Amino acid sequence: MADDPQELLTAAGAVMRHAHVPYSGFSVGAALRGQGGAIHAGANVENASYSQTQCAEASAIGVMVAAGETRITAIAIVAEKLEHCPPCGGCRQRLSEFAAADTPVYLGRPGSEPLRTTLGELLPLAFGSGALSS
């Protein structure tokens, strides 16, 4: 399937409006394209017990896996308060479980030119399943 960053950014922007962020006020949406072409989106969900907060990327991964997919072919992240919001370190690791190093990552807002990077650029020397069988 052809890579369409605007389609992903639009999905991430739409789901971002449903983020549950009563503590930080920092809304984030993430959209992942699965290997089958479907888009899976999720928003961040905060919790009064801060360590139980779920990032948008983790929410989107859960939606994708629940839909029966396990490979990510493209990623988009949209934040209300930042023009280009990169995933946190933990989400970079979570994404690497389902995506290759050359998977495109789009950071920006719907309708604007996104910053394009790759998961490998965001997480060099990633720890993966190969390390467990060494």
C-alpha positions in Angstrom: 0.0 0.0 0.0 1.3 3.5 -0.9 2.4 5.5 2.1 0.1 8.4 2.8 1.3 10.5 5.7 -1.7 12.9 5.6 -4.1 10.0 6.0 -2.2 8.8 9.1 -1.8 12.4 10.5 -5.5 13.0 10.1 -6.4 9.8 11.9 -3.9 10.7 14.7 -5.3 14.2 14.9 -8.9 13.0 15.1 -8.2 10.5 17.9 -6.0 13.0 19.8 -9.2 15.0 20.5 -10.4 12.1 22.6 -7.3 11.9 24.8 -7.9 11.7 28.6 -5.4 14.2 29.9 -6.8 15.8 33.1 -3.4 16.1 34.8 -0.9 17.2 32.1 -3.3 18.7 29.6 -0.9 17.3 26.9 -3.0 15.5 24.3 -1.4 13.1 21.9 -2.7 10.9 19.1 -0.9 8.1 17.2 -1.9 6.3 14.1 -0.3 3.1 12.8 -0.7 1.5 9.4 -0.8 -2.3 9.7 0.7 -4.6 7.2 -2.8 -5.2 5.8 -3.3 -1.5 5.1 -5.7 -0.7 8.0 -5.1 2.3 10.2 -5.1 1.8 14.0 -5.3 4.9 16.1 -5.0 5.6 19.9 -4.8 8.5 22.3 -3.0 8.9 25.5 -4.9 8.0 28.7 -3.7 9.5 31.9 -4.3 8.1 35.4 -4.1 9.7 38.8 -1.5 7.0 39.5 0.9 8.5 37.0 2.8 5.2 36.3 -0.4 3.7 35.0 -0.8 6.3 32.3 -0.8 4.9 28.7 0.8 6.7 25.9 -1.0 7.2 22.5 1.4 4.9 20.8 0.8 2.1 23.3 -3.0 2.6 22.9 -2.7 2.4 19.1 -0.5 -0.8 19.3 -3.2 -2.4 21.5 -5.9 -1.5 19.0 -3.8 -2.9 16.2 -3.1 -6.2 18.0 -6.8 -6.5 19.0 -7.6 -6.2 15.3 -5.3 -9.2 14.5 -2.3 -7.4 13.1 1.3 -7.5 14.4 3.3 -5.5 11.8 3.5 -1.7 11.6 4.4 -0.2 8.2 4.1 3.5 9.0 3.6 5.7 12.1 2.2 9.2 12.7 2.2 11.1 15.9 0.3 14.4 16.5 0.3 16.5 19.7 -1.9 19.4 20.5 0.9 21.5 22.0 3.9 20.6 19.9 4.4 20.9 16.1 6.6 17.8 16.0 6.2 15.4 19.0 8.5 12.5 19.0 7.6 9.3 20.8 9.0 8.9 24.3 11.8 6.4 24.9 9.4 3.7 26.1 7.2 4.0 23.1 10.1 3.8 20.8 10.9 0.4 22.3 7.2 -0.6 22.1 7.0 0.4 18.4 10.2 -1.5 17.7 8.5 -4.7 18.7 6.1 -4.4 15.7 8.1 -2.3 13.2 11.3 -2.4 11.3 14.1 0.1 11.7 13.3 1.6 8.3 9.6 2.1 9.1 8.7 5.7 8.4 7.6 7.9 11.3 5.7 11.2 10.6 5.6 13.9 13.2 3.4 16.9 12.6 -0.1 18.0 12.1 -2.8 17.2 9.5 -2.5 19.4 6.5 1.1 20.5 7.2 4.3 19.0 5.9 5.4 16.5 8.5 8.9 15.9 9.7 9.8 12.4 8.4 12.2 10.1 10.2 12.5 6.4 10.7 12.1 4.2 13.8 15.8 3.3 13.5 16.8 6.9 13.6 14.7 7.4 16.7 15.9 4.2 18.4 19.4 3.3 17.2 20.9 0.1 18.5 17.4 -1.1 19.5 17.0 -4.1 21.8 15.0 -6.7 20.0 14.0 -10.3 20.1 17.2 -11.3 18.5 19.1 -10.4 21.6 17.1 -13.0 23.6 18.3 -15.9 21.5 21.9 -14.9 21.5 
